[in-house]
Amino acid sequence: MNPFRDRICKVFSTDGYFTFEDILGMASVFSYLACPTLKIEYAFRIYDFNNDGFIDEEDLQNVIRRLINKNNLSEEEIVSLANHILEEADLDNDRMLSLAEFEHAMIKSPDFL
């Protein structure tokens, strides 16, 4: 199962119910033909757990926890990894990623696209 299934549903559904239009929108974003910028925008929204328009340290820790087996990393390692990601991708050093900073980091990652 996708570890972000609940977040995907929240991002793609406007009213809490999945309509045919919502499914079409999701399919178009996840298509290999979709524009990379569009994919990045939706990934950003999925990773922005508190919906504040930024990916902060807590959001990153949530992403990491969902991606790893909880037995593989300690809480300290998760915090350290989130901090490392921020150090690498946070261009203005405000301890959170804007959509532009997230896009800048993702463009460098061909595996993401």
OpenMM code with the backbone's topology and positions (N, CA, C; nanometers):
from openmm import Vec3, app, unit

residues = "MET ASN PRO PHE ARG ASP ARG ILE CYS LYS VAL PHE SER THR ASP GLY TYR PHE THR PHE GLU ASP ILE LEU GLY MET ALA SER VAL PHE SER TYR LEU ALA CYS PRO THR LEU LYS ILE GLU TYR ALA PHE ARG ILE TYR ASP PHE ASN ASN ASP GLY PHE ILE ASP GLU GLU ASP LEU GLN ASN VAL ILE ARG ARG LEU ILE ASN LYS ASN ASN LEU SER GLU GLU GLU ILE VAL SER LEU ALA ASN HIS ILE LEU GLU GLU ALA ASP LEU ASP ASN ASP ARG MET LEU SER LEU ALA GLU PHE GLU HIS ALA MET ILE LYS SER PRO ASP PHE LEU".split()
positions = [
    Vec3(0.0831, -0.1191, 0.0000),
    Vec3(0.0000, 0.0000, 0.0000),
    Vec3(0.0870, 0.1247, 0.0000),
    Vec3(0.0356, 0.2268, -0.0605),
    Vec3(0.1069, 0.3538, -0.0652),
    Vec3(0.1051, 0.4183, 0.0736),
    Vec3(0.2220, 0.4543, 0.1281),
    Vec3(0.2251, 0.5133, 0.2624),
    Vec3(0.1624, 0.6525, 0.2693),
    Vec3(0.1314, 0.7105, 0.1555),
    Vec3(0.0729, 0.8446, 0.1521),
    Vec3(-0.0717, 0.8436, 0.1031),
    Vec3(-0.1372, 0.7287, 0.1047),
    Vec3(-0.2709, 0.7169, 0.0469),
    Vec3(-0.3701, 0.8155, 0.1098),
    Vec3(-0.3631, 0.8360, 0.2410),
    Vec3(-0.4552, 0.9307, 0.3038),
    Vec3(-0.4272, 1.0738, 0.2585),
    Vec3(-0.3000, 1.1083, 0.2444),
    Vec3(-0.2624, 1.2425, 0.1997),
    Vec3(-0.3014, 1.2633, 0.0531),
    Vec3(-0.2829, 1.1610, -0.0283),
    Vec3(-0.3207, 1.1701, -0.1697),
    Vec3(-0.4703, 1.1969, -0.1816),
    Vec3(-0.5499, 1.1250, -0.1035),
    Vec3(-0.6949, 1.1461, -0.1077),
    Vec3(-0.7311, 1.2877, -0.0652),
    Vec3(-0.6656, 1.3394, 0.0390),
    Vec3(-0.6959, 1.4754, 0.0851),
    Vec3(-0.6569, 1.5799, -0.0185),
    Vec3(-0.5457, 1.5594, -0.0846),
    Vec3(-0.4982, 1.6579, -0.1820),
    Vec3(-0.5836, 1.6568, -0.3085),
    Vec3(-0.6258, 1.5403, -0.3517),
    Vec3(-0.6981, 1.5318, -0.4784),
    Vec3(-0.8492, 1.5433, -0.4646),
    Vec3(-0.9028, 1.5299, -0.3457),
    Vec3(-1.0467, 1.5420, -0.3258),
    Vec3(-1.0785, 1.6789, -0.2667),
    Vec3(-1.1684, 1.7495, -0.3295),
    Vec3(-1.2020, 1.8840, -0.2828),
    Vec3(-1.3032, 1.8829, -0.1690),
    Vec3(-1.3801, 1.7748, -0.1556),
    Vec3(-1.4871, 1.7727, -0.0554),
    Vec3(-1.4833, 1.6503, 0.0363),
    Vec3(-1.3766, 1.5731, 0.0328),
    Vec3(-1.3679, 1.4540, 0.1167),
    Vec3(-1.4231, 1.3289, 0.0514),
    Vec3(-1.4852, 1.3436, -0.0631),
    Vec3(-1.5371, 1.2295, -0.1389),
    Vec3(-1.4639, 1.2239, -0.2717),
    Vec3(-1.4285, 1.1049, -0.3131),
    Vec3(-1.3560, 1.0892, -0.4386),
    Vec3(-1.4552, 1.0789, -0.5533),
    Vec3(-1.4560, 1.1786, -0.6393),
    Vec3(-1.5433, 1.1783, -0.7563),
    Vec3(-1.4644, 1.1293, -0.8775),
    Vec3(-1.5364, 1.1056, -0.9848),
    Vec3(-1.4710, 1.0646, -1.1085),
    Vec3(-1.3722, 1.1714, -1.1542),
    Vec3(-1.4102, 1.2990, -1.1386),
    Vec3(-1.3210, 1.4091, -1.1769),
    Vec3(-1.1937, 1.4095, -1.0923),
    Vec3(-1.2091, 1.3793, -0.9625),
    Vec3(-1.0916, 1.3708, -0.8748),
    Vec3(-0.9969, 1.2602, -0.9216),
    Vec3(-1.0532, 1.1475, -0.9585),
    Vec3(-0.9721, 1.0347, -1.0058),
    Vec3(-0.9017, 1.0705, -1.1358),
    Vec3(-0.9721, 1.1379, -1.2259),
    Vec3(-0.9089, 1.1805, -1.3507),
    Vec3(-0.7944, 1.2779, -1.3237),
    Vec3(-0.8158, 1.3714, -1.2325),
    Vec3(-0.7102, 1.4660, -1.1972),
    Vec3(-0.5890, 1.3958, -1.1398),
    Vec3(-0.6135, 1.3005, -1.0513),
    Vec3(-0.5039, 1.2249, -0.9919),
    Vec3(-0.4301, 1.1446, -1.0989),
    Vec3(-0.5038, 1.0796, -1.1866),
    Vec3(-0.4412, 0.9994, -1.2920),
    Vec3(-0.3560, 1.0861, -1.3839),
    Vec3(-0.4024, 1.2070, -1.4117),
    Vec3(-0.3241, 1.2931, -1.5007),
    Vec3(-0.1950, 1.3390, -1.4343),
    Vec3(-0.1974, 1.3642, -1.3043),
    Vec3(-0.0761, 1.4065, -1.2336),
    Vec3(0.0227, 1.2911, -1.2223),
    Vec3(-0.0262, 1.1702, -1.1965),
    Vec3(0.0623, 1.0550, -1.1791),
    Vec3(0.1054, 0.9913, -1.3113),
    Vec3(0.0526, 1.0395, -1.4207),
    Vec3(0.0901, 0.9871, -1.5517),
    Vec3(0.2365, 1.0178, -1.5820),
    Vec3(0.3028, 0.9276, -1.6506),
    Vec3(0.4417, 0.9525, -1.6895),
    Vec3(0.4512, 1.0680, -1.7890),
    Vec3(0.3400, 1.1046, -1.8508),
    Vec3(0.3381, 1.2162, -1.9454),
    Vec3(0.3170, 1.3519, -1.8775),
    Vec3(0.2856, 1.3503, -1.7485),
    Vec3(0.2576, 1.4761, -1.6784),
    Vec3(0.3821, 1.5628, -1.6695),
    Vec3(0.3599, 1.6903, -1.6713),
    Vec3(0.4672, 1.7891, -1.6592),
    Vec3(0.5368, 1.7721, -1.5235),
    Vec3(0.6695, 1.7673, -1.5214),
    Vec3(0.7417, 1.7516, -1.3945),
    Vec3(0.7052, 1.8577, -1.2908),
    Vec3(0.6823, 1.9797, -1.3340),
    Vec3(0.6465, 2.0861, -1.2399),
    Vec3(0.5139, 2.0557, -1.1710),
    Vec3(0.4194, 2.0007, -1.2448),
    Vec3(0.2904, 1.9635, -1.1870),
    Vec3(0.3073, 1.8506, -1.0860),
    Vec3(0.3878, 1.7510, -1.1197),
    Vec3(0.4142, 1.6405, -1.0271),
    Vec3(0.4779, 1.6920, -0.8987),
    Vec3(0.5720, 1.7836, -0.9132),
    Vec3(0.6408, 1.8400, -0.7967),
    Vec3(0.5426, 1.9179, -0.7098),
    Vec3(0.4555, 1.9952, -0.7722),
    Vec3(0.3573, 2.0728, -0.6955),
    Vec3(0.2682, 1.9811, -0.6119),
    Vec3(0.2217, 1.8725, -0.6713),
    Vec3(0.1346, 1.7812, -0.5974),
    Vec3(0.2119, 1.7028, -0.4920),
    Vec3(0.3339, 1.6650, -0.5189),
    Vec3(0.4156, 1.5996, -0.4163),
    Vec3(0.4342, 1.6937, -0.2979),
    Vec3(0.4609, 1.8204, -0.3270),
    Vec3(0.4759, 1.9206, -0.2214),
    Vec3(0.3500, 1.9261, -0.1353),
    Vec3(0.2352, 1.9307, -0.1981),
    Vec3(0.1090, 1.9374, -0.1235),
    Vec3(0.0859, 1.8111, -0.0412),
    Vec3(0.1252, 1.6962, -0.0946),
    Vec3(0.1104, 1.5708, -0.0208),
    Vec3(0.2027, 1.5694, 0.1007),
    Vec3(0.3237, 1.6200, 0.0872),
    Vec3(0.4213, 1.6206, 0.1967),
    Vec3(0.3979, 1.7325, 0.2974),
    Vec3(0.3179, 1.8316, 0.2635),
    Vec3(0.2869, 1.9425, 0.3546),
    Vec3(0.1728, 1.8990, 0.4468),
    Vec3(0.2062, 1.8214, 0.5478),
    Vec3(0.1059, 1.7597, 0.6347),
    Vec3(0.0192, 1.8616, 0.7083),
    Vec3(0.0770, 1.9734, 0.7495),
    Vec3(-0.0018, 2.0712, 0.8249),
    Vec3(-0.0656, 2.1773, 0.7347),
    Vec3(-0.0516, 2.1605, 0.6048),
    Vec3(-0.1175, 2.2469, 0.5056),
    Vec3(-0.0901, 2.3956, 0.5261),
    Vec3(0.0335, 2.4285, 0.5644),
    Vec3(0.0669, 2.5695, 0.5857),
    Vec3(0.1402, 2.6315, 0.4672),
    Vec3(0.1561, 2.5552, 0.3594),
    Vec3(0.2232, 2.6074, 0.2408),
    Vec3(0.3739, 2.5927, 0.2438),
    Vec3(0.4254, 2.5220, 0.3437),
    Vec3(0.5687, 2.4957, 0.3566),
    Vec3(0.5884, 2.3524, 0.4036),
    Vec3(0.7044, 2.2967, 0.3742),
    Vec3(0.7431, 2.1675, 0.4300),
    Vec3(0.8468, 2.1975, 0.5366),
    Vec3(0.8068, 2.1775, 0.6623),
    Vec3(0.8973, 2.2068, 0.7730),
    Vec3(0.9565, 2.0776, 0.8280),
    Vec3(1.0321, 2.0906, 0.9352),
    Vec3(1.1012, 1.9745, 0.9921),
    Vec3(1.0025, 1.8655, 1.0329),
    Vec3(0.8910, 1.9037, 1.0911),
    Vec3(0.7907, 1.8054, 1.1318),
    Vec3(0.7313, 1.7333, 1.0106),
    Vec3(0.7035, 1.8078, 0.9038),
    Vec3(0.6544, 1.7453, 0.7803),
    Vec3(0.7560, 1.6444, 0.7272),
    Vec3(0.8836, 1.6845, 0.7247),
    Vec3(0.9884, 1.5943, 0.6751),
    Vec3(0.9985, 1.4689, 0.7603),
    Vec3(0.9876, 1.4839, 0.8908),
    Vec3(0.9920, 1.3667, 0.9785),
    Vec3(0.8748, 1.2738, 0.9497),
    Vec3(0.7574, 1.3301, 0.9240),
    Vec3(0.6409, 1.2481, 0.8875),
    Vec3(0.6650, 1.1731, 0.7571),
    Vec3(0.7231, 1.2405, 0.6586),
    Vec3(0.7548, 1.1763, 0.5308),
    Vec3(0.8513, 1.0604, 0.5536),
    Vec3(0.9575, 1.0850, 0.6293),
    Vec3(1.0586, 0.9820, 0.6549),
    Vec3(0.9961, 0.8633, 0.7268),
    Vec3(0.9159, 0.8894, 0.8297),
    Vec3(0.8520, 0.7799, 0.9044),
    Vec3(0.7651, 0.6935, 0.8129),
    Vec3(0.6972, 0.7565, 0.7188),
    Vec3(0.6113, 0.6803, 0.6285),
    Vec3(0.6909, 0.6007, 0.5251),
    Vec3(0.8100, 0.6468, 0.4935),
    Vec3(0.8889, 0.5805, 0.3899),
    Vec3(0.9765, 0.4672, 0.4418),
    Vec3(1.0066, 0.4676, 0.5697),
    Vec3(1.0988, 0.3670, 0.6230),
    Vec3(1.0252, 0.2691, 0.7133),
    Vec3(1.0887, 0.1579, 0.7332),
    Vec3(1.0422, 0.0636, 0.8335),
    Vec3(1.0796, 0.1217, 0.9686),
    Vec3(0.9847, 0.1345, 1.0579),
    Vec3(1.0099, 0.1996, 1.1868),
    Vec3(1.1224, 0.1337, 1.2658),
    Vec3(1.1526, 0.0105, 1.2362),
    Vec3(1.2601, -0.0582, 1.3079),
    Vec3(1.3979, -0.0240, 1.2534),
    Vec3(1.4041, 0.0410, 1.1375),
    Vec3(1.5332, 0.0675, 1.0742),
    Vec3(1.6011, 0.1939, 1.1230),
    Vec3(1.5259, 0.2934, 1.1678),
    Vec3(1.5842, 0.4191, 1.2140),
    Vec3(1.5267, 0.4565, 1.3495),
    Vec3(1.6131, 0.5062, 1.4359),
    Vec3(1.5666, 0.5574, 1.5645),
    Vec3(1.5058, 0.6953, 1.5435),
    Vec3(1.4366, 0.7432, 1.6444),
    Vec3(1.3783, 0.8774, 1.6368),
    Vec3(1.4875, 0.9821, 1.6172),
    Vec3(1.6009, 0.9644, 1.6831),
    Vec3(1.7129, 1.0585, 1.6672),
    Vec3(1.7652, 1.0587, 1.5242),
    Vec3(1.7695, 0.9414, 1.4619),
    Vec3(1.8156, 0.9330, 1.3230),
    Vec3(1.7159, 0.9988, 1.2274),
    Vec3(1.5880, 0.9858, 1.2568),
    Vec3(1.4855, 1.0506, 1.1750),
    Vec3(1.4993, 1.2021, 1.1842),
    Vec3(1.5173, 1.2531, 1.3055),
    Vec3(1.5359, 1.3975, 1.3258),
    Vec3(1.6617, 1.4443, 1.2539),
    Vec3(1.7688, 1.3673, 1.2661),
    Vec3(1.8950, 1.4029, 1.2011),
    Vec3(1.8798, 1.4052, 1.0489),
    Vec3(1.8113, 1.3069, 0.9936),
    Vec3(1.7902, 1.3017, 0.8490),
    Vec3(1.7058, 1.4201, 0.8016),
    Vec3(1.6004, 1.4529, 0.8755),
    Vec3(1.5178, 1.5688, 0.8397),
    Vec3(1.6012, 1.6966, 0.8431),
    Vec3(1.6853, 1.7104, 0.9444),
    Vec3(1.7731, 1.8282, 0.9528),
    Vec3(1.8698, 1.8338, 0.8355),
    Vec3(1.9236, 1.7193, 0.7977),
    Vec3(2.0167, 1.7143, 0.6845),
    Vec3(1.9463, 1.7566, 0.5548),
    Vec3(1.8253, 1.7094, 0.5356),
    Vec3(1.7490, 1.7482, 0.4164),
    Vec3(1.7282, 1.8993, 0.4147),
    Vec3(1.6913, 1.9552, 0.5291),
    Vec3(1.6725, 2.1005, 0.5362),
    Vec3(1.8024, 2.1748, 0.5076),
    Vec3(1.9127, 2.1262, 0.5624),
    Vec3(2.0419, 2.1914, 0.5375),
    Vec3(2.0748, 2.1938, 0.3889),
    Vec3(2.0399, 2.0879, 0.3185),
    Vec3(2.0709, 2.0781, 0.1761),
    Vec3(1.9743, 2.1569, 0.0880),
    Vec3(1.8465, 2.1588, 0.1236),
    Vec3(1.7449, 2.2128, 0.0329),
    Vec3(1.6903, 2.3500, 0.0721),
    Vec3(1.7079, 2.3907, 0.1958),
    Vec3(1.6530, 2.5180, 0.2440),
    Vec3(1.7454, 2.6321, 0.2050),
    Vec3(1.7161, 2.6954, 0.0941),
    Vec3(1.8062, 2.7961, 0.0375),
    Vec3(1.8095, 2.9263, 0.1165),
    Vec3(1.6999, 2.9614, 0.1829),
    Vec3(1.6980, 3.0878, 0.2577),
    Vec3(1.7154, 3.0685, 0.4089),
    Vec3(1.7447, 2.9453, 0.4499),
    Vec3(1.7753, 2.9123, 0.5906),
    Vec3(1.6656, 2.9526, 0.6886),
    Vec3(1.5394, 2.9354, 0.6480),
    Vec3(1.4299, 2.9653, 0.7402),
    Vec3(1.3731, 2.8390, 0.8055),
    Vec3(1.4423, 2.7263, 0.7871),
    Vec3(1.4076, 2.5966, 0.8467),
    Vec3(1.2777, 2.5383, 0.7914),
    Vec3(1.2422, 2.5773, 0.6687),
    Vec3(1.1292, 2.5166, 0.6004),
    Vec3(1.1485, 2.5327, 0.4508),
    Vec3(1.0827, 2.4452, 0.3761),
    Vec3(1.0951, 2.4486, 0.2309),
    Vec3(0.9711, 2.5109, 0.1692),
    Vec3(0.9934, 2.6112, 0.0880),
    Vec3(0.8853, 2.6668, 0.0066),
    Vec3(0.8678, 2.5758, -0.1148),
    Vec3(0.7622, 2.5983, -0.1892),
    Vec3(0.7428, 2.5211, -0.3121),
    Vec3(0.8613, 2.5402, -0.4058),
    Vec3(0.9120, 2.6622, -0.4167),
    Vec3(1.0260, 2.6889, -0.5059),
    Vec3(1.1504, 2.6130, -0.4606),
    Vec3(1.1767, 2.6089, -0.3306),
    Vec3(1.2933, 2.5354, -0.2798),
    Vec3(1.2758, 2.3854, -0.3014),
    Vec3(1.1550, 2.3353, -0.2785),
    Vec3(1.1265, 2.1939, -0.3001),
    Vec3(1.1448, 2.1586, -0.4471),
    Vec3(1.0934, 2.2439, -0.5343),
    Vec3(1.1082, 2.2207, -0.6783),
    Vec3(1.2554, 2.2209, -0.7181),
    Vec3(1.3319, 2.3143, -0.6660),
    Vec3(1.4756, 2.3225, -0.6948),
    Vec3(1.5453, 2.1921, -0.6556),
    Vec3(1.5104, 2.1369, -0.5398),
    Vec3(1.5711, 2.0116, -0.4938),
    Vec3(1.5254, 1.8929, -0.5783),
    Vec3(1.3985, 1.8888, -0.6153),
    Vec3(1.3449, 1.7746, -0.6891),
    Vec3(1.3926, 1.7712, -0.8334),
    Vec3(1.4131, 1.8859, -0.8941),
    Vec3(1.4620, 1.8902, -1.0322),
    Vec3(1.5983, 1.8221, -1.0416),
    Vec3(1.6758, 1.8288, -0.9333),
    Vec3(1.8081, 1.7658, -0.9305),
    Vec3(1.7992, 1.6143, -0.9151),
    Vec3(1.6803, 1.5625, -0.8883),
    Vec3(1.6626, 1.4203, -0.8612),
    Vec3(1.5853, 1.3539, -0.9744),
    Vec3(1.6558, 1.3005, -1.0737),
    Vec3(1.5862, 1.2401, -1.1878),
    Vec3(1.4991, 1.1209, -1.1489),
    Vec3(1.5300, 1.0542, -1.0381),
    Vec3(1.4476, 0.9418, -0.9946),
    Vec3(1.3083, 0.9873, -0.9526),
    Vec3(1.2982, 1.1105, -0.9044),
    Vec3(1.1681, 1.1623, -0.8630),
    Vec3(1.0769, 1.1815, -0.9829),
    Vec3(1.1324, 1.2340, -1.0890),
    Vec3(1.0517, 1.2682, -1.2050),
    Vec3(1.0233, 1.1452, -1.2877),
] * unit.nanometer
topology = app.Topology()
chain = topology.addChain("A")
for resn in residues:
    res = topology.addResidue(resn, chain)
    for name in ("N", "CA", "C"):
        topology.addAtom(name, app.Element.getBySymbol(name[0]), res)
